[in-house]
Amino acid sequence: MAEKVAVVLFNLGGPDSKNAIRPFLLNFFMDKNIIRLPVPFRCLLANMIANKRSRREAGKSYGELGNKSPLLENTDVQRKALEKVLKADSRETQFKVFTCMRYWHPMAAQVVREVRDWGTDKIVLLPLYPQFSTTTTWSSLEAWNKAMYEAGIEIPSSMVCCYHENAGFVSASAENIKVCYDQALEDGHEAPRILFSAHGLPEKIIRDGDPYQWQCEQSAEAIVKELGIEGLDYQYCYQSRVGPQKWIGPSLDEALAKAARDERAVIVYPHAFTQEHVETLVELDVEYQEEARKLGVPGYYRAQTVGVHPDFIQGLAGLVVEHLDKDGVAPEGFECPCSEEFGKCCVKTRTAMDCSICKKAA
């Protein structure tokens, strides 16, 4: 009988109705990996932020999208594409791909039951975050392990913790950027500047050893190399700031202002997002585009996320196959890419969790 392998895609999640916006935001800000305060203070602050943002910024943004997020729908398209490739490439293994969202349905407890009921022999956890962060991949792993423990389930498992320089991801990214680059040249813009825009984080999280910023910048460098454009003008920047803390920079606002001063057209590429959702469809396509117009940026283009680009899906399939005979948490290639300064990378911190998955990759 063929071995049954459940592949679980981790993603953020998003509200599926207007009434779900506030509880989704509350789930998000109650995560101890997001707001790093003791429970009473975190609860108070999370409620305040969720109440405010559901009525204002987030409520307006999701309103632009019909009062819901397209993230689940777009992740489901990726899920089906990945399952199709895995099934086509293997006759000895029976694959089924599941979607597990962190802050809205389907969440870990539900998906753990679905995986158990399918009768899987092995689980491969695959975050749709190429770059590792304690605020995304690590948080999802914690939620998954908690759900597995509470359900009393022990199944051999492995997780891909990061793949920020994966060949399929890099190739798909470069191809999507090149479409916009060629269009900008055709429109008469000489040497357009590529702005690699990732979701920002508070500086303190990075200072505490989170490798996210470094991995985002390594992703950008790999994509630039793949593009192979001599003298390419590009810059890293960060978006989606929330709260009063100092965040990593420069911000996308600052990058746009600089492009306006330099009289450069820009191509914005959200290289930390692998599918379209509110941060791309509203923030980038509406809000930042309007900001660029007001600043006088001579041209504004936005490259699409990798989505179901064949190279990206094939890259994900390769990661799954690579982890089939492994246990525990490991990056692509099974060698930690992070230097000692990043004490909060997944490989270094996994031993802090008392769970069956956090064994040394063998």
C-alpha positions in Angstrom: 0.0 0.0 0.0 1.3 3.5 -0.9 2.5 5.7 2.0 0.0 8.5 2.7 1.6 11.9 3.1 -0.3 14.9 4.3 1.3 18.2 3.2 0.0 21.1 5.4 0.4 24.6 4.0 0.7 27.3 6.7 -0.6 30.8 6.0 -1.8 33.8 7.9 -5.6 33.6 7.2 -8.0 36.4 6.8 -11.6 37.4 7.5 -14.3 35.7 5.4 -17.0 38.3 6.2 -17.5 41.8 7.6 -18.4 40.3 11.0 -15.1 38.3 11.0 -12.8 41.3 10.7 -12.7 42.2 14.4 -12.3 38.6 15.7 -9.6 37.9 13.1 -7.7 41.0 14.2 -8.1 40.0 17.8 -6.7 36.5 17.1 -3.8 38.2 15.4 -2.9 40.7 18.1 -3.4 38.2 20.9 -0.6 36.1 19.5 2.4 36.3 22.0 4.7 36.3 19.0 3.1 39.5 17.7 2.5 41.5 20.8 5.2 40.5 23.3 3.7 41.5 26.6 2.2 39.5 29.6 -1.3 38.2 28.9 -3.3 40.9 30.8 -1.5 43.8 28.9 -1.6 41.9 25.6 -5.3 41.3 26.0 -6.0 44.9 26.7 -3.9 46.2 23.9 -5.1 43.6 21.4 -8.7 44.5 22.1 -8.0 48.2 21.7 -6.2 47.7 18.4 -8.7 45.2 17.0 -11.6 47.6 17.9 -9.9 50.6 16.3 -8.6 48.9 13.1 -11.8 47.0 12.4 -13.6 50.3 12.3 -10.9 52.3 10.5 -7.9 51.1 8.5 -8.5 47.4 8.2 -12.2 47.8 7.9 -11.8 50.2 5.0 -9.1 48.0 3.3 -11.3 44.8 3.5 -14.2 46.9 2.4 -12.3 47.5 -0.9 -12.3 43.7 -1.3 -16.0 43.0 -0.5 -15.5 42.9 3.3 -13.4 39.7 3.1 -9.9 38.5 2.4 -9.1 36.6 -0.8 -6.2 34.8 1.0 -8.0 31.5 1.6 -9.3 31.3 -1.9 -5.8 32.1 -3.4 -4.1 29.7 -1.0 -6.6 27.0 -2.0 -5.6 27.5 -5.7 -2.0 27.0 -4.7 -3.0 23.9 -2.7 -4.7 22.3 -5.7 -1.7 23.2 -8.0 0.8 21.7 -5.6 -1.3 18.5 -5.0 -1.6 18.1 -8.8 2.2 18.3 -9.3 2.9 16.0 -6.3 0.5 13.3 -7.6 1.8 13.5 -11.1 5.4 13.1 -10.0 4.9 10.1 -7.6 3.3 6.7 -7.9 4.7 5.3 -4.7 3.3 8.0 -2.4 -0.3 9.1 -1.9 -0.3 12.9 -1.3 -3.0 15.1 0.0 -2.5 18.9 0.6 -4.3 20.7 3.4 -4.5 24.5 4.1 -4.0 25.6 7.7 -4.5 29.3 8.6 -3.1 30.9 11.8 -5.7 33.5 12.7 -8.9 32.5 10.9 -10.5 29.3 9.6 -9.4 26.7 8.8 -7.2 26.8 11.9 -4.9 24.2 13.4 -7.3 22.3 15.6 -9.7 21.7 12.6 -6.9 20.7 10.2 -5.2 18.4 12.7 -8.5 16.4 12.8 -8.8 16.4 9.0 -5.2 15.1 8.7 -5.9 12.4 11.3 -9.2 11.3 9.7 -7.5 10.9 6.4 -5.2 8.3 8.0 -1.9 9.9 7.1 1.4 8.1 7.7 3.6 11.2 7.5 3.1 15.0 7.8 5.2 17.6 6.0 4.5 21.2 7.2 5.2 23.8 4.5 4.8 27.5 5.4 3.9 29.8 2.5 6.4 32.2 3.9 9.8 31.8 2.1 11.5 33.8 4.8 11.4 32.5 8.4 10.2 34.7 11.2 9.1 34.1 14.8 6.0 36.1 13.9 4.9 33.9 11.1 6.4 30.4 10.6 7.3 29.9 14.2 3.9 31.1 15.4 2.2 28.7 13.0 4.4 25.8 14.2 3.5 26.5 17.9 -0.2 26.5 17.1 0.1 23.3 15.1 2.0 21.5 17.8 -0.4 22.6 20.5 -3.3 21.3 18.4 -1.5 18.0 17.9 -0.8 17.6 21.6 -4.4 18.5 22.6 -5.7 15.9 20.1 -3.3 13.3 21.4 -1.9 12.6 18.0 1.7 11.6 17.3 2.5 11.2 13.6 6.1 11.4 12.1 6.5 14.9 10.9 8.9 17.3 9.3 8.8 21.0 8.5 10.5 23.3 6.0 11.4 26.3 8.1 12.6 28.6 5.3 13.4 28.6 1.6 14.2 32.2 0.8 16.6 31.4 -2.0 14.7 28.5 -3.5 15.3 28.3 -7.2 11.7 28.0 -8.1 10.7 31.0 -6.0 13.6 33.1 -7.3 12.9 32.2 -10.9 9.1 32.9 -10.7 9.8 36.2 -8.9 12.3 37.3 -11.5 9.9 36.4 -14.4 7.1 38.5 -12.8 9.4 41.4 -12.2 10.7 41.3 -15.8 7.2 41.7 -17.2 6.9 45.0 -15.4 10.4 46.0 -16.2 9.9 45.5 -19.9 6.6 47.4 -19.7 8.3 50.3 -17.9 11.0 50.5 -20.6 8.3 50.4 -23.3 6.5 53.3 -21.6 9.7 55.3 -21.9 11.1 55.0 -18.4 14.9 54.6 -18.4 16.4 52.3 -15.7 13.3 51.9 -13.5 14.0 51.1 -9.9 12.9 47.9 -8.3 11.6 48.3 -4.8 11.6 44.9 -2.9 8.9 45.6 -0.4 8.4 43.1 2.5 6.0 43.3 5.5 7.9 45.2 8.2 8.6 44.2 11.8 9.4 46.2 14.9 13.2 46.7 15.2 13.2 45.0 18.6 12.1 41.7 17.1 15.1 41.8 14.7 17.5 42.8 17.5 16.3 39.8 19.5 17.7 37.5 16.8 14.9 37.1 14.3 16.5 36.4 10.8 13.5 37.7 8.8 15.0 41.0 7.6 18.3 39.3 6.6 16.5 36.5 4.7 14.3 39.1 2.9 17.3 40.9 1.7 19.0 37.6 0.7 15.9 36.8 -1.3 16.1 40.2 -3.1 19.8 39.6 -3.9 19.1 36.2 -5.3 16.3 37.6 -7.5 18.5 40.4 -8.7 21.1 37.9 -9.7 18.5 35.8 -11.5 17.3 38.9 -13.5 20.9 39.5 -14.7 20.3 43.1 -15.7 23.5 45.1 -15.7 23.5 48.1 -13.4 20.1 47.3 -12.1 18.7 50.0 -9.7 17.0 48.4 -6.7 16.3 49.0 -3.0 14.9 47.0 0.0 12.0 48.5 1.9 9.2 47.6 4.2 5.5 48.2 4.5 2.4 47.7 6.7 3.6 49.4 9.9 1.3 49.1 12.9 1.7 50.8 16.3 4.1 53.3 17.8 7.3 51.1 18.0 10.2 51.8 15.7 10.1 49.5 12.7 12.8 48.3 10.4 13.3 50.5 7.4 13.4 52.2 5.1 9.7 52.3 4.7 8.1 52.0 1.3 6.9 55.6 1.8 10.5 56.7 2.2 11.5 54.7 -0.8 8.8 56.3 -3.0 9.8 59.8 -1.8 13.4 59.0 -2.8 12.3 57.7 -6.2 10.3 60.9 -6.7 13.4 63.0 -5.9 15.5 60.9 -8.2 12.9 61.1 -10.9 12.8 57.3 -11.2 9.9 55.1 -12.1 9.4 52.2 -9.7 8.5 48.5 -9.9 7.2 47.4 -6.5 7.7 43.7 -5.8 6.3 42.2 -2.6 8.8 39.4 -2.3 7.8 38.2 1.2 4.2 37.5 0.0 3.5 34.4 -2.2 -0.2 35.2 -3.0 -2.4 38.3 -3.5 -4.2 39.6 -0.5 -5.1 42.9 1.3 -1.4 44.1 1.6 -0.9 43.7 -2.1 -4.3 44.4 -3.6 -5.2 47.4 -1.4 -2.0 48.7 0.2 0.2 48.4 -2.9 -2.3 48.7 -5.8 -4.4 51.5 -4.3 -2.9 53.3 -1.3 0.8 53.3 -2.2 0.1 53.9 -5.9 -1.9 57.0 -4.9 1.0 58.0 -2.6 3.4 57.7 -5.5 1.2 59.8 -7.7 1.1 62.6 -5.0 4.8 62.5 -4.6 5.4 62.8 -8.3 7.0 59.4 -9.0 7.1 59.3 -12.8 5.9 55.7 -13.1 4.5 53.1 -10.7 4.3 49.4 -11.5 3.6 46.4 -9.2 4.9 43.0 -10.0 2.5 40.1 -9.2 3.3 37.7 -6.4 4.4 34.2 -7.4 1.0 32.6 -6.8 0.7 29.5 -8.9 3.6 30.3 -11.2 4.8 26.8 -12.4 8.4 27.4 -11.2 7.2 28.3 -7.7 4.8 25.3 -7.4 7.5 23.0 -8.7 9.9 24.5 -6.1 7.4 23.8 -3.4 7.0 20.2 -4.6 10.7 19.7 -4.5 10.8 20.9 -0.9 8.1 18.4 0.1 9.9 15.5 -1.6 13.2 16.6 0.0 11.6 16.3 3.5 9.8 13.0 3.0 12.5 10.9 4.8 13.3 13.5 7.4 12.0 14.3 10.9 12.0 17.6 12.6 12.5 21.2 11.5 15.0 22.1 8.8 15.5 24.6 6.0 15.9 23.8 2.4 19.0 21.7 2.0 19.1 20.8 5.8 21.9 23.3 6.6 21.0 26.3 8.6 21.7 29.5 6.6 21.6 31.8 9.5 24.7 33.1 11.3 25.1 33.0 15.1 23.7 36.5 15.5 20.3 35.1 14.6 19.5 33.2 17.8 15.8 33.1 17.0 16.0 31.2 13.8 13.8 28.1 13.7 16.7 25.6 13.8 18.3 27.2 16.8 15.1 27.6 18.9 13.3 24.3 18.1 14.8 22.6 21.2 12.9 25.0 23.4 9.6 23.3 22.4 8.6 20.1 24.0 6.9 18.5 21.0 7.3 15.4 18.8 8.2 17.4 15.7 11.1 19.3 17.2 13.7 16.7 16.8 17.0 17.1 15.0 16.5 16.5 11.3 18.2 13.2 10.6 
